[in-house]
Amino acid sequence: MKISSPCSLTITINLIVITLISFSLHSSVVYCLGSASTIAITYGTDTVCGIIAAEPTQRIQCYQKGQIISVQPNISFEAISGGYGFFCGLRSDGFSILCWDTTTSSNLTFKPKRIYYNKTIKMTDLAVGDAQVCAREVNSGIAKGWRGSHEAGSKSTSPGDALSFRAITSGSGFSCGILKNNGTVLCWGNGSIGAEIQRHFGNLPMSTLVAGESHACGLTLTGILVCKGNNGSGQLDVPFSSAYEFSGLALGANFTCAIKARNGLVACWGGKNRFEFDSSVIDNVSFESIVAGLDFACGLTSKNLYMICWGPGWSNMPSDLPLGMIIPGPCVQASCNTCGTYPNSEALCDGSGNICKSCQIQFPVAVSLPPTTSPSQPVPPSTKAPNKVSLAFVIVGSVGAFVGICSIVFCIWTGVCGFLRKNTHTSAQPTTTDGNVHTAAVPHIGSNVPTSRSYSSNLQSPRIMGRQRSGSSTLSRHADKTRIFSFSELSSATNNFTLENKIGAGSFGTVYKGKLSDGREVAIKRGETSIKMKKFQEKEIAFDAELALLSRLHHKHLVGLIGFCEEKDERLLVYEYMSNGSLHDHLHNKNNIDRSGSIWNSWKMRIKIALDAARGIEYLHNYAVPPIIHRDIKSSNILLDANWTARVSDFGLSLMEPESEHESMSIKAVGTVGYIDPEYYVLNVLTTKSDVYGLGVVLLELLTGKRAVFKNEEDGTGPMGVVEYAGPLILAGQLQKVLDKTVGLLEMNEAEAVRLVAYTAMHCVHLEGKERPNMSDIVANLERALALCEDNPGSLSPATLSIHLE
């Protein structure tokens, strides 16, 4: 996902997965037919196993046909995975793998066979298919394979030692993995199923991957769930989901189940009929993890860490299993600095270590890029070593802590799917909804239930000049800087806020076009009139933010605030009217825009708009006192005045820059899907670099003409982000493939300019904020690009190309 020289010949993408445990690579965050977890199903014998919690050793215990089956030896395991008639376990040290045949038991005991042992090479990602066993070497990423059922320990098909993976999973006769070098899917094994799945995934980079009997599902780099393979029973028909909506996955023979990240509830689809997995057993039950057999599924409940099962293959057996408390993750000696420690983990491990909270969403580390070689764009060489730091992205896995996934989901609060949502904005103003939903909330620790996924009802008021809300005090504080309007005056200006005057929506209300008594056209944002206290508080916060900030900000690339109204429960803001609409409308709502407009067919105009927006953000970051972080930079918040000058709008989510690292860590993430900084979203780390990420997405929109998140009709890969779509091609030197076809052919100087914008955009969307450029560097590069378009490359010194193109 994320600047380099236009003349680079070789660019590699380092996609380094984030793991659950600091300094180790053990646990997967998704569980299925053939992936490791602390719970497993052995199909064919309907055996369900789990790793027991709160005992001196993390031993395995199974349930089969109404009986508890003990598993020898009584030693600690970190993960187990089930196949056809057998299951396997990876020991806690990672140096050995044992398997057990479940077709027979002696004295209610399963006896082990060791299939792998090595004192130096540690394994992870244990994945059992119907007969094969796979695991991945921790250090090298090489996938190894064994036969696990009849010829336990004998060699099985593997992809070879030349390939390095960051995750693997197994299905019926095949295994698949995500390659470390580019994040794409590669499958191996017998038959054609794996090859078909690999072909369907194509070059789509994936963050996670799981396999069922004949299909596979996973999350893309932007958190969108994609399923490929056999669809005979609708197992690929993902209910339309938003980014980061799902976390854990479980795939069976002809069905798919997924944990909804915001509340831990399970959704299933596929099967012989539509409702056979919609069991009352799982109604309103929150899960930590789920696992699938061929025709039933089981899950580890968040409430008490007990297992329950459901599905047509389990219909005649009890749903609650008498296995006792199952451990939610491996016990480790290392600290859990990255994702935090699971609550009560010391007790769950009986003093033998800690359980690290699950990083449910995994992102790659930012790409490393070669130095520039273009003589027309000399850049001081970077002295930094290639970035190898892993980012940990926290979502679920601890006591009462799941406020946040709603902050990145399109449809959590509104039920409207973002990029299919019709935009009501037709002209332009402080912001439009454009299919991007504001979201607010992040992982939050502290509840009275044993695990996460509970919402926090506390609203966080931004730090706005230290001011406390006190009714009419707002009026006196800003009367000297902005005009105070009466509600009746603004109602008259908008014809009583009729639908005909509605032109969009902002961070806290609806935007209307109005005409004041003096003849001026204005945009009036009216706060939602909901009587719900929570909504009223949200409106107050956003209203205060915009009024406090805009009343003291004056810049040609920021939308100007004319005045406000505050009467009873009414909160309204009056802005300059931007007659040429939003950038989003011109790029994406093409049926409503005059195609003769210069923004349609001019790269120069697009670069000028990008430069205007960058200058506005630069003012917020570098010249406002104190600095301001916008927090919702997106194309619908970049408006165009009568002279086609771009201005940044909608400051309802803006904050002053945190004064300390401690303060920045406490700020809950808000933003819009597709634009929100992943580092800010997951780790709550807010800096000015979060706005840089959003601007990088806008630059890619300008280049490609694609929405921030769009449905890729070209290759049927489903919803994807513009970063995920354009990034690999740009970095591979194939920029021409992603450029917007509605713009004319590039002239020589324009080609150089567009390449510079593209590589600047890629630096902006580095996943680590410290690797992104600051706004002054971005402005310098865009000024250089505009000068190239004007056929005047010498007007700016090469030194102004100040982003180091690594």
N, C-alpha and C positions, 0 to 999 in steps of 0.2 A: 504493500500500500504506500508509496510516498514519494536532490536536484543534481544534476550531473551535466556534463558537457554534451551539447548537441552532437558532437563528433565522436562520442564514446562508441567503441566497437563491441565491447564485451561488458555486459552488466548482469550481475547475478543477484538474485533475490534470496536473502537469508531469512527463511521463515522458521523462527525458533519458537517452539511451543512452550507455553507456560504450564507448569505442573503444580500439583497440589502441595508438595512439600519442598521447602527450601533445601537446596543442595542435593536433591535427589529427584529421580524421574520415575515415580512408581505408579501412581494411580491415574486411571482414566476418569473423566467426568461423565461419561455416558456408558450405559450398560445395556447389553442386548444378548441375542442368541450366542454370540461368540466374543464377548469382551469381559475383561476381568472386573470384579467388584468384590464386596464383602458378602454378597449373596449370589447364589447360582441355582439354576434349574438344570437337571439332567433329564432330557426328554426321552421318551421310550419307556422309562420306569417311573415317571412322575415323581422324581426325587427332588426335594428342595433343601438346600444347605445354606448355612450361614456361619460366619466367624463370630464366636461368642464373646460378649463384652463383660467387663468387670471381673475377670478372672486372671490369675497370675500368668497364664499363657493364653494367647489368642487362638484357641483351638477351633476346629471345625466340628459342627454337629449337623445332622441331617434328619429330615422327616420323610418317611416313605410308607404309604399304605397304613396310616394310622399309628405308626410306631416311630419312636425316636431311635435313630441309628448313630452310634458313636463312631468316630473316625480316628484311626490310628495313623501315625503316632500323635501323642498328646504334646504337640509343639506349636509354636506361634507361626501364623501365616498372615500375609498382608493382603492377598487377593485370591479369589477362586473363580473358576469359569466352567460351565457345563457343556457337554456334548451329547451324543447319542449313546446312552447306556453307561456313561462314565463322566467324571469331572476331574479337574486338576486344580492344584493349589501351588502358589508361589510362596516359598518360605519368606519370613520377615527379613532375612538378610539378603534376599535376592539371588542367592547362589545355588539354589536347587529347586526343581519342580517335581512334584509327586502327583500321581493320578490314582483314582480308585474306580473299580468296576462296580456299578450299582445294580447289575443284573442278579447278583447273588450276594448274600451276606452270611457270615458265620458268627453265630452267637450275637446277633444284632450289631455286628461290627463290619465296617468296610476296611479291607486291608490294602495297603498302598503298594505302588510300584514307582520307583524313582526313574524318571526319564531324562533328567538333566542334573548334572552336578559339576561345578567348577569353582575352585577356591578364589579365582581372581576376576572372572567375567560375570558381572552382575546383570540380571535380566529384569525386564519390566514389561508392561502391556501383555500379560498373559491372555491369549485368545484361543478358545477352543471351538472348533466347528463340529460337524457331525462325527468325524473320525480323526481329524488332524488337530495338532496342538502347535501354536505359534507363540513366540515371545520375541522381544526386541532387546538387543544389547544396550545397556544404559549409555555407555560412552560412545560407541560407534554408530548406534542406530540401525545396525544390521539385523535383519529379521531371520530367525532360525525356525525350523519346523521339525516335528516328530509325529509319529503315529501314536495315538493315545488310547486306542481301544484294544484291538486284538493283538497287535504287535507293539505293545507299549515300549517306547524308547527307540524304536527304529526310525531311521531318517524319513522325513516326509518332504514334499515339494517346498522349496523356498525360492525367493526371487534372486538369490545370489548375493555374494559379499560385496559387490560393486555398488549396491544401492543402499542408501541411508534413509531411514524413516523416522518420523517423529510421532507416529501413532500407527497401530495395526489393529485389525479386527478380522474375525473369521465367520463364514457362513457355511452352507452345505456344499462341501467339496471345493471351496475356494476361500482365499483370504485376500484382503485388500489393505493398503496402507496409504498414508499421506507422506509423500516424498519431502525430505528436508529442504531440498534445493529450490523447489518452486511451489510446494504446497498442493500439487495435483495428485490425483488418485491413480494408483497402480495396483492391479490385481494379478493373482497367480493361482495355480491349482488346476485340478482336473475339470473338464467340461467347458461349456461356453458361457456359463452364467457370469463368472468373474470378468471375462473379456467384454461381455455386453455391458456390464455395470461400468467398467472402466471407459468404454467408448461413450456411454451416455454422459458421464461426468466430464469427459473431454479435458479441456485446459482450465476448468473452473477451480481456482485455488480454494481449498477447504481448511477450516479450522479444526473440526472434529469429524469423525466418521465411525459409523457402526453398521454391522451387517445382520441381516436376518437369514432365512433359509435361501431366498433367491432374490433379495433386494438389499439395498443399503441406503442409509440416510445420514445426513450430517449437516453441520452448520457452516455456512460460508464465512468469509472473513468479516462480513458485516452482520453476522448473527442470524441470517435467514436460513430456515430449514429447507433442505432440498433432498428429495428421494429419487432414486433411479433403480432400474432393474425390472423384474417381473411385476406386472400390475394386474394379474388375473382376478384379484379380489378387491381392488381399490386400495391396496396398501401404500401406493405412491400418492394417493389423492390427499395431499396435505390440506387440511382446512386452511383457508387463506390466513396466513400468520404475518405478524409484523416482526421487525428485527428484534432479536433477543427475546422473543416471546417464550421459547422453549429452552429447557436446560437438559435434563436427563432424557434418554431415549431407550426404548426397548423394542426389538423387532423379532417377530416370530415367523411362522411359515407363511401366513397370508394377512398379517395385520401389523400395525405400528402403533405404539403408545409413546406419549411424550409428557414430561412433567412441565406444567406451566410455571415459568420462573417466578411470576409475581406472587403466586399463592401456594405453589406446591401441588395443586390438584392435577389429576391425570386426564388427558384426552386420548382416545383411541380411535382408529379408523381402519377400514378393511375388514376382512373376515367374510364368512359365507353370507351373512346378512348384516345390515347396517348397524344394528343395535346389539349384537351379541357380546360385545365387550363393554357396553354401557351398564355395568353392574351397579346395583345399589350398594354393594359392599364398599365401593370407593367414593360414594357420594360425600362431598365435604371432607374428605380425608387428605391431609397434606403428606407428601412423601419426600424422603431424603434421596432415595434411589429406587429404580425399578429394573426388573430383569424379565426376560421372556423365554418360554419354552416354545414348542411348536404351536400349541393351541391354548395356552393360558399364560398369564403373567402374574408376577408377585412383586411386592414392593415393601420397602422398609419405611414404616410410618414415622413422621416427624414427632408425633405426640409422645410415643414411648419407646421408639426404636424396636418395635415388634414387627413381625412379618405377617402380611395378609396376601391371599391369592384370589384370583378371579378369572373368569373366562369359561368357554364351553368345555374345555378339557379338564376343568376343575369343578364343574358344577355339582358333582355328587360328594365333594369332600368339604371339610370345614374351612371357612375362609381364614380364620385366625389360627396360626400355627403355634404349637406349644414349644417352640424352640427357645423361648426366653429372649432376653435383650441381645440384639445383634450390634456389633460395633460398626459405626458409620464410616470408618476409614482406618487405614493402618496406623499402628502406634509407632512413633519414630522418636529417636533420641535428639535429632536436630531441632533447632528452634523453628518456629513458624512465623518468621518475620514478614513474609510476603502477604499471605492471606489470613493470618491470624490463627489462633488456637480454638479448636472446638470446645464449647463450654463443657465443663465437667470431664474433660478428656483424661485428666490424671486418674479419676475414679474409673472411667470406662476402660482405661489401660491397666488398672490395678497397680499404678505406680511404675509401670515399665516404660513410660514415655508419654508423649502427647499426640493427639490427633490434630492434624492441620486442617483448617476449614477448606472446603472445596472451592477452588477457583472455577466456577461453573462456565465462564466464558473465556476462551483462550484466543489471544491475538498474537500475531507474529511480531517480532521485533522489526524496527524500521530497517529499510534496505541500506546496504552499504554501496556507495557509488564511486566510480573511478574519477580521477581528476580531469579537469578540462584540458582539451588539446586544441580548442578552436582559436586560431590566431586573432579572430575578430573579437573574442571575448576572453581576454586573459584574466585569470583569477589567481590570487595568492594561494599557493597550495595549502591544503589543510594539514595541520600537524596532529590532528586527533587520530587515534587508532580506530579501526572499524568498530562500530558499536556491537557489542556482544551481550549487552545487559538484558536480561529477561524482565518483561513487565508482568506483574501478577494481576489478574483481573478477578475481583471477588464478587460473587453474587450470593451463593447460598451455602449453608452447612453449619449454622450455629444457632444458638438459642435465640428465638424470637426476632431474628434480624432480617427481615426482608421488606424493607420499604421500597427499595430502589429500582427493581427492574422495570417498574412502570415508567421510569424516566426515559427509557429508550424505546418503549413500545408504542406503535402507531395507535392501537385501538383500545388501550386499557380503559381510558376514561370515557372515550366517545363512542367506541364500537364502530368507528369508521376507519376503513383501511386507507392509509395515508395517500399513496400515490395514485389510487383510483378515485380519490375523492374529488368531486367537481369543485373548482375554484370559483367563488362568487365574486372575486375581485375583478373589476373591469377597468379601473383607472389607475389608482395608485395611492397608497398612503402609508401611514406609519407602519403598517405591515399587512400582509395577507396570509390567509391560511394555506393556500396552495397545496393542500394535501400534506402538510407537515404539521404535526400536532405538538404543541408545547407539552413538555413532560417535566415533572419535578419530583424528586425523591431518589435516595440512594441507599445502599446497604446500611442498616441501622441496628446496632446491637442493643438489646435490652428489652426482654419480654419475659412473661412468666410461664412460657411454654418451653419444652425441652429443645425445640429447634426453631429454625428461622421461618421466614416468609410471612411475617405479620406486618401489617401496615402501621406506620406511625401517624397519628392524627395531629401531631404538632406541626404547626406552620412556622417556617423560619422567616423572620423579617430581615431583609438585607440591611447591612450597615450603611446607612445613607447620612453622611455628615453628622453622625451621632445624634440625630434628631429623633425624638419620641413623638408618637402620634398623639395629638391632643385636640381633636375636633377642629374648630375654626382657626386654631393657631396657624394652620397651613396658609390661610388667606393672608394674614399679616406678614408672614415670612417671605411671600413671593409677590405681593402686590406691587412692590416697587420695580419688579423686573418683567412681569407679564400682566396682561390685562385680565381682569376678573369679569367673567360673563355671568349673566343670569341664566337659569335653566330655560325660562320662557324665550329668551333671546336666541338660544341655540336651537330650541325646538322649532321656532319660526324659521330659522335659517335652513333647516333640513326638512321643512314641510312635515313637521311632527314625526321625524325619524321614519319616514316611509321606506318601504322596501326598494322603491325606485331610486332612492338616494343612497342605499347601502352599497359600499364599494369594497368591503373586505372586513378583516378582523385583526385585532392586535393581541398583545399579551394579556390584556384583561378585559377586552370588550370588543364591540362592533364599531367599524369605522364607516362614517357617512360623509358624503359630499355635502357641503353647505355653502350658502351665500349670505354674507353678513349685510347689515343694513347699509354699509358704506360701499357695497358692491364687490368686495373682495371675496374670491373663492377660497374656501378653507376645507380642511379635512378634520372632522370632529370624531374623536374616539369616545364612545360612551361605555362606561363600565357595565358589566352584566347586572341585571336587576334581580338576580336570584335572591330569595329570602333565606337561603341556607347560610348559616353562620360561616361555614368553611369558605364558601364561595365569596361571601362578603369580605372576609379577612384577606383572601387572595387578591381581590379587587383593590382593597385598601393598600396592600403592599406594592402592587404594580403601579397604582396611581401615584403613590408617594415617590416611588423610584423615578418615574419619568418626570414628574413635576420638579423634584429636587435637583435632578441632574440637568435636564434641558433648560431650566430657568437660568442656569449659569454657564451653559455651553453655547458658543457662537462660532460657527465655522461653515464655510461654503459647502463642505461635503457632509454636513449633518443636517437633517431635517429640522427646521426652526420651529420652536414652540411660540405660539402667539398668545395664548391665554388658557384659562381653565375655569371650571365651574365646580363648586362644591356646595350642594344644597341637600339637606337631609341625607338620604341614601344615594343620591345621584353624584357620580364622579365623572367629569368629562374633561378632556383635553382638546385644545384647538391648535392645529398645526397649519403650516404653509401647505398649500395644495400643490401636489406634484402631478402636473397635467399629462406626463408621458408614461405614467404607470410604473410598475415594478419591473425589475430585470427578469424576475421569474416569468411574468406574463409574456414578455417579448421572446424569451427562450422556449417556453413550453406551452403556453396557451395560444398557439399560433392562429387558431381560427378567429380569435377576438382582436388580433393586432393587424394593423396595416402592413402588408408585406413589402411595401415600398420603403419602409423606414430604413434608415442607414444602418441600424444595428443588425439588420438581417443579412446584409451582404458585404459588410466591411469588417475585416479583422482589426483595422485601425480603430474603429469605433468601439469594438469590444475591449480592446486593450485600454483605450482611454477610460471606459467605464470601470474597468478593473482598477486602474490607477486612481481614479477619483475615490472609489470605495476604500482603497488602501490608505489614501491620504486622510480620509475621515477617521479610520481606525487608528492610524498613527497619531492623530491629534488626541484621541482618547487616551492612548497608552503613554505618550511622551510629553504632552503639553498641558493636559488637564491636571489641575492640582486639587486633590490628589488624583493619581491616574485612575482611569475607569476601565473596567472589563465589561464588554457588551454582553457576552454569554449567549447570544443568539444570532450570530452572523450567518446569514443565508440570503439567497437571491431574492426572496420576497421581501426582505428588509433592506434592500438596496433600491431606492426609488429614483426616478428620472424627472427632472424639472422641465420647463418649457424649452430650455436650451440644451437638453440632453446631458446635463450635468448630473452625475450620480451622487446620491446622498444616502448616508446610513440612517436608518430609522428604527423605531420601537425600542425604547430603553426601559421597558417595564421589568426586564429581568436583570438589568445591569447592576453591578456592584462596584464599589471602590476597591482598588487593588488591596488584597489582604496585607496587613502590616507585618505579619509574621508567618512563618511556616506552620506554626501550631494553628493559627486562625484559618489558614487556607485548607487545612485538613478537615475542618469542621463544616465546610460549606457544602450544602447539598447540591447535587448536580441538577441542572435544568438545561433545556435546549431543545433541539429539533432533530428527529431521527434523520440520519444521513449526514448531519453537520456537526453533531456534538463530538467533542474531543474524547476519544476512548479513554485516555489516561484520566481525565477529569471525571468522566462518567463512572468509572469503576473504582478509582482510588480516592475520589473526592479532592484531588489536588487541583486547585484552581489558580491559574496564572494567566498573564496576557497571552501566553502561547496557545490557550484554548481558543481565543479568537483567531489566531493564525491558522489553526486547523480548519475552522469554518470557512475562512477566506480561501484556503487551498481547495476546498470542495467547490466553492463558487468559481474559482479559476477553471477547474475541470469542467464545470457546467458550460462556461463560456466557450471552451475549446471544443467540447463534444456535442453540445446541444442536448445532452441527456439530463434528466432530473437527477437529484442527489441519490434517490433510490428509484429504480424503474424496473419494469417488467421486460426482460430481454426476449423479445419475440424472434430475434434472428436465429438463435440456436436452441431456444426452448429451455434455457437453464433456469427460468423463473426469476423472481425478484432478485436484484443485485444492486450494489452501490456503485456510483460512478468511480469511486476510488478503486474499488475492486475490479471494475471493468477496464478502466483506462490505464491504471498504474502499470500492470505487467507489460502491456504493449508499448507504452511510452519508454519504459526502462529497457525494453528489448530493441529500441530503435525503430519502432513501427508506429510512430506518431500519426502518420498519414491515415492509418486505418481507423483512428478514433475521431478525427476532426469532423466537425459539423459539415455535412454535405450541402447545406443550404447556402454556405458562403462560397464565393468564387474561388478559383484557383489561386494559389499563393504565388506572389511574385518573389524574386530572390530575397529582397530585404525583408519582406513580410514573413518568409519562411524562417529566417533567422530569428525574427521577433517572436513568432509563435513558438518556436522551439524553446526559446528562453522563458516564455511564460509557462510552457508545459513543465520544464524542469524546475522552475520556481515553485509551481504547484506541488510537484512531488516532494520537494523539501518541506513545504508547509504541512503536508499530511503525514510526516513521520509520526510514528506512534508514541515516541517519547518526546515530551515537550522540549527538553533541553537540546534536542537535535534539530528543532525547527528554527528558522531565522526569526529575527525580530522585525517589527513593522518597518523600521527605517531601511533595512536591507531589502525588504520586499518592494518598497516604494522606489528605491534606487534601481532595482532590476526592471520594474515596470516602466519607469522613465526611460531606461535604456531601450526597452522593447518598443516603446512609442516612437522614440527617436529613429529607430531602424525603419519603422513603417513610414516615417516622414522622409526617408532617404537622406537622413542626416546623422549617421552614426557617430560622427565626430563631435556632435554637440555636447556629449557627455564624456567625461573621462572614463577610461576602462576601469579605473579604480572604483567607480560607483557600482560596478557589478560586485557587490560586497557579500553576497551569499557564497560561502565556500562550497563549490560543487565537488562533494567528496567522491 
